[in-house]
Amino acid sequence: MTEQLLDLFGEQVAERPARVPKVEGTQADLISVDSMSSNDLAKFCTGIATALWGGVRDAIVAYSATKDIRASKKDSDFFGMPNLWEEKIHLFDALCWAFDLFDHRAITPFDAVCDELDLDVRRIRRSMARNLHSELRELFRVIRMALGEPKAADVALKLDEYVNLGNWRNQ
């Protein structure tokens, strides 16, 4: 007997999907990095790096396109949290990845992507900080409010070279 998903009133919504996805095809159909030639592996790595770089670019472009429209609304909520919308959250996510602000190391670090694309990671970060200075300060404020002083101190150390946060401990 298969499990069923029930709604609030006990009516059947749908059958519960199998917990383990079934793999179609044979084992040989799966991609194995170990079996790739060095040329194919280089193309594969460059493709991933290009896609990840494109994601950062898309987040910045989408934020820039909606910034003026969304920023005209109130600046913060009752608790002082800034007005966040989808494009700004995607931008903050991209900035956290680019400046290595996550608690855990990313599967594909920003440094590795820049290295694969022959970009100077420090120059890219400086350029991002120069053009998105107010957004990085706002991101720092959100991290400080949401995660507390210990995490804010760690983030401040990572951003210190790129953004002037001032005397943030006394604010």
Phi, psi and omega in degrees: 000131182271150177287151180237146174271127181247145177277188184300331183261009177086007178278144179290129178264306180195163174285144179290130179292156178300142184288328179252119180294141179275135180269124178274149177090190182258171179298331181291340180284341182286146179283129176237119180294328181296329184269000181282147173287164182296326178293315179294322179295321178296318177296319180298313180295319178294322178297317178294314180298319179296319180294319179293319177297320177298325177296319177295314179300316180296322179295319180292317180294316180295320177296315180298324181289329183256355186302309184295321181291312184284328183289344180288341176285175183305146188284326181211166180269189183301327183267003179090000177288135181294158178293114181248135175230173189305313182293324179290323178295319177296321177297314179300321177297316178295320179292321177299321178290316183294325182258010176056053183261356179288155178294323181251149180293137180291152177300317175240099182294152179301322178302318181292322178295315179297321178297317180295325181266009180057046177248145176279112187297322180292322178293320178297315179296319178297318179296317178296317181295323180293318184275338182237037184301310182294326179291322177293322176295320178293320176300317178300318180297319179295315180298318180296317181290320186277324188248352174094176185295319181300316178292323179298322178296320178295316179294320180298322177296320181288328182269350187305322181289337189250331186226136176275107179269356180069204178269072189294336181290336182260012182266000000 
